[in-house]
Amino acid sequence: MIRFSLFRIPIVVEGWFWLTCAFLGGAMSASRPEDWIRVLVWTAVVLGSIIVHELGHALVGRHFGADPAIRLHGLGGATFLPEGRFSRKENILVTAAGPAAGLLLGVLIYALVRVGLSDSPNPLLGLAARYGLYINFVWSLLNLLPILPLDGGQILRDVLGPRRKNLVCNIGFVLAAVLCVWAALEGYVFGAVMLAMLAYQNFRKEASIPGLG
């Protein structure tokens, strides 16, 4: 477990985070030094991207009076906002700030690519840029799906109000189940498993986590 702070916000990185990153980065099939270098680059980009995402939640939450802390775990990251007493509008802004920060980072990476980052004589920079574009655009947009406990689901819950949480869970269940079947048919095993877990949580009306993702 690694502990450090950014902008006076404590950050904890659990051991499971590294294992999940390595798995998603291809560690199971890595055999050559070049393969392990790609895994390391992937892990570094995921680490930086998720921290930026969580800092989006944390900084906006602190603006509204919370005392944030960030934890990176095996399924991504979570921002905890004790002392935060947000209105529904403020809660939506805090939740949306995470994917917004990721998308802004993706735009910055794209701008760097356009001015020649991908033409750098160091191939690792180009590789990192491709990973950064994928993570910060694709993952951020997926996180905005209206499925609890994803950010999109939490935004929908706050827009509709607490009395309609069952409706939000029903929407999340149907969408996650459909996407799970699609992912399984396309051979995205990890994605299918994650979507199955989300569908089950929403079906049981238990799709909540202690913190923003």
Backbone torsions as a table, in degrees:
resi	resn	phi	psi	omega
1	MET	NA	131.0	-178.4
2	ILE	-113.0	136.9	179.1
3	ARG	-125.7	135.5	174.1
4	PHE	-160.4	179.4	-179.0
5	SER	-132.7	146.4	171.8
6	LEU	-133.6	130.3	-178.7
7	PHE	53.8	36.6	179.4
8	ARG	64.4	24.1	177.0
9	ILE	-110.8	118.9	-179.8
10	PRO	-68.7	137.6	-179.5
11	ILE	-128.0	131.1	176.7
12	VAL	-118.5	131.6	176.6
13	VAL	-114.7	113.4	-178.9
14	GLU	-78.9	159.6	179.3
15	GLY	-61.9	-34.8	179.6
16	TRP	-63.0	-27.0	178.4
17	PHE	-60.6	-45.8	-179.0
18	TRP	-64.4	-40.0	-179.3
19	LEU	-65.4	-42.4	179.1
20	THR	-65.2	-42.6	177.9
21	CYS	-59.9	-45.3	-179.7
22	ALA	-62.2	-41.1	179.1
23	PHE	-62.4	-48.9	-179.5
24	LEU	-67.4	-25.5	-179.4
25	GLY	-84.5	0.1	175.8
26	GLY	98.4	20.2	-177.2
27	ALA	-63.6	-29.4	-177.6
28	MET	-64.7	-27.8	-178.8
29	SER	-109.1	2.8	-178.5
30	ALA	-72.8	133.7	179.0
31	SER	-136.0	-31.4	-178.8
32	ARG	-98.8	159.9	176.4
33	PRO	-55.9	-36.3	179.8
34	GLU	-63.2	-35.8	178.4
35	ASP	-64.8	-42.8	-178.5
36	TRP	-69.5	-30.7	175.2
37	ILE	-64.4	-41.7	177.3
38	ARG	-63.1	-38.9	177.2
39	VAL	-62.3	-42.4	-179.8
40	LEU	-65.9	-41.1	178.4
41	VAL	-63.9	-45.0	177.7
42	TRP	-56.7	-48.2	-178.1
43	THR	-61.5	-42.1	179.6
44	ALA	-63.6	-41.5	-179.2
45	VAL	-69.1	-41.1	177.3
46	VAL	-61.5	-45.2	179.1
47	LEU	-56.4	-52.2	-178.8
48	GLY	-63.0	-40.7	-176.8
49	SER	-68.2	-42.8	-179.5
50	ILE	-68.8	-36.7	176.9
51	ILE	-62.5	-42.7	177.5
52	VAL	-60.6	-44.4	178.6
53	HIS	-58.0	-49.8	-177.5
54	GLU	-68.4	-33.4	176.2
55	LEU	-64.0	-31.4	175.2
56	GLY	-58.4	-49.7	175.8
57	HIS	-59.1	-48.3	-170.9
58	ALA	-65.0	-45.1	-175.8
59	LEU	-68.6	-40.2	178.0
60	VAL	-70.3	-37.7	176.1
61	GLY	-61.8	-40.3	177.6
62	ARG	-65.5	-35.3	177.5
63	HIS	-58.9	-32.7	-179.0
64	PHE	-95.5	13.0	170.6
65	GLY	106.3	1.3	-179.3
66	ALA	-83.8	167.4	176.6
67	ASP	-118.6	83.9	-165.3
68	PRO	-75.4	156.1	171.5
69	ALA	-145.1	148.5	-175.2
70	ILE	-121.1	138.2	175.6
71	ARG	-132.1	126.3	174.9
72	LEU	-100.3	125.3	-174.0
73	HIS	-128.1	-169.5	-174.4
74	GLY	-66.4	-20.6	-179.0
75	LEU	-108.6	15.0	178.1
76	GLY	128.7	-117.2	-178.1
77	GLY	-151.0	163.8	176.9
78	ALA	-145.9	141.4	175.4
79	THR	-110.9	124.1	179.5
80	PHE	-100.4	135.6	-172.4
81	LEU	-127.9	63.9	176.0
82	PRO	-64.0	153.2	-177.8
83	GLU	72.9	-0.1	179.2
84	GLY	-82.8	124.4	177.0
85	ARG	-123.5	85.7	-170.2
86	PHE	-97.0	145.8	166.4
87	SER	-73.6	169.9	178.9
88	ARG	-60.8	-40.0	179.3
89	LYS	-63.8	-44.5	179.3
90	GLU	-64.4	-39.0	179.4
91	ASN	-63.0	-40.0	177.4
92	ILE	-62.9	-43.1	179.7
93	LEU	-64.3	-41.6	179.2
94	VAL	-63.6	-44.5	-178.9
95	THR	-66.1	-44.4	-177.7
96	ALA	-69.2	-22.2	-176.9
97	ALA	-64.5	-28.4	179.9
98	GLY	-65.5	-61.1	177.3
99	PRO	-62.2	-30.6	176.9
100	ALA	-62.9	-40.9	178.2
101	ALA	-64.1	-40.0	177.9
102	GLY	-64.2	-42.8	179.1
103	LEU	-65.1	-38.2	177.2
104	LEU	-64.4	-39.4	175.8
105	LEU	-63.4	-39.9	176.8
106	GLY	-61.3	-41.1	177.9
107	VAL	-63.0	-40.8	178.6
108	LEU	-62.9	-44.0	178.8
109	ILE	-63.0	-42.8	179.1
110	TYR	-60.9	-41.7	178.6
111	ALA	-62.4	-40.7	178.1
112	LEU	-65.2	-38.1	177.2
113	VAL	-63.4	-41.4	-178.2
114	ARG	-64.9	-29.3	-179.7
115	VAL	-93.0	8.2	170.2
116	GLY	117.6	8.8	179.8
117	LEU	-60.6	-39.6	-177.8
118	SER	-69.8	-16.2	178.3
119	ASP	-92.7	7.1	-179.9
120	SER	-61.7	143.7	177.0
121	PRO	-64.3	-16.1	176.6
122	ASN	-89.5	107.8	-176.4
123	PRO	-65.1	-21.4	-179.6
124	LEU	-66.8	-30.9	177.8
125	LEU	-65.2	-43.0	177.3
126	GLY	-63.7	-40.7	177.9
127	LEU	-63.1	-45.3	178.5
128	ALA	-61.6	-38.3	179.4
129	ALA	-64.7	-42.3	179.1
130	ARG	-63.9	-43.7	176.6
131	TYR	-61.7	-42.7	-178.7
132	GLY	-63.3	-40.1	178.0
133	LEU	-63.8	-44.1	-179.2
134	TYR	-63.4	-49.2	-175.5
135	ILE	-65.4	-47.1	-171.3
136	ASN	-80.9	-21.5	174.2
137	PHE	-94.9	-56.0	-174.7
138	VAL	-67.2	-50.5	-179.0
139	TRP	-64.1	-38.9	179.9
140	SER	-63.9	-41.7	-179.9
141	LEU	-68.7	-39.3	176.3
142	LEU	-62.7	-36.8	-180.0
143	ASN	-67.1	-17.6	178.7
144	LEU	-89.7	1.3	175.0
145	LEU	-62.1	142.3	-177.3
146	PRO	-76.6	62.6	179.7
147	ILE	-128.3	118.4	174.2
148	LEU	-69.0	143.6	3.8
149	PRO	-95.6	23.2	175.7
150	LEU	-61.6	160.7	-178.1
151	ASP	-58.7	-38.5	178.9
152	GLY	-61.9	-38.5	176.9
153	GLY	-66.9	-38.3	179.1
154	GLN	-69.0	-35.7	176.6
155	ILE	-65.1	-44.8	179.1
156	LEU	-61.6	-41.0	178.4
157	ARG	-59.3	-42.8	-178.9
158	ASP	-73.6	-32.4	177.5
159	VAL	-66.9	-43.7	-177.2
160	LEU	-80.7	-23.5	179.7
161	GLY	98.5	155.8	-174.3
162	PRO	-62.4	-25.3	-178.9
163	ARG	-70.7	-14.9	-177.6
164	ARG	-109.4	25.2	179.2
165	LYS	-61.5	-37.2	178.6
166	ASN	-60.7	-38.9	177.3
167	LEU	-64.6	-43.4	178.9
168	VAL	-61.3	-42.4	178.8
169	CYS	-64.7	-39.1	178.4
170	ASN	-64.1	-42.0	176.5
171	ILE	-62.0	-45.4	179.7
172	GLY	-62.2	-40.6	179.6
173	PHE	-62.0	-49.4	-177.8
174	VAL	-62.1	-46.8	-177.6
175	LEU	-65.8	-44.9	-179.8
176	ALA	-64.1	-38.8	179.9
177	ALA	-65.7	-44.2	178.9
178	VAL	-62.5	-45.9	179.6
179	LEU	-66.7	-32.5	177.3
180	CYS	-62.5	-46.0	178.6
181	VAL	-61.8	-44.5	179.0
182	TRP	-60.9	-45.6	-179.7
183	ALA	-62.4	-39.7	179.1
184	ALA	-65.1	-43.0	179.7
185	LEU	-65.6	-32.0	-179.9
186	GLU	-85.4	-4.4	177.7
187	GLY	87.2	13.2	177.7
188	TYR	-87.4	82.4	-170.2
189	VAL	-64.0	-48.9	-178.2
190	PHE	-61.4	-43.8	179.1
191	GLY	-63.1	-39.8	179.1
192	ALA	-63.4	-40.9	179.2
193	VAL	-64.2	-45.3	-180.0
194	MET	-62.2	-42.4	-179.5
195	LEU	-67.9	-34.8	176.1
196	ALA	-63.2	-41.1	177.3
197	MET	-62.5	-42.5	179.3
198	LEU	-65.7	-41.2	178.6
199	ALA	-61.6	-42.7	179.9
200	TYR	-63.7	-44.5	178.8
201	GLN	-59.2	-43.8	-178.5
202	ASN	-70.7	-35.4	177.2
203	PHE	-62.8	-39.6	179.8
204	ARG	-83.0	-1.8	-177.5
205	LYS	61.1	32.5	-178.9
206	GLU	-116.9	22.1	-174.2
207	ALA	-82.0	74.6	176.3
208	SER	-146.0	150.5	177.3
209	ILE	-133.3	152.9	-179.2
210	PRO	-79.6	71.3	-179.9
211	GLY	144.3	162.6	178.5
212	LEU	-84.2	141.4	-179.5
213	GLY	-89.6	NA	NA
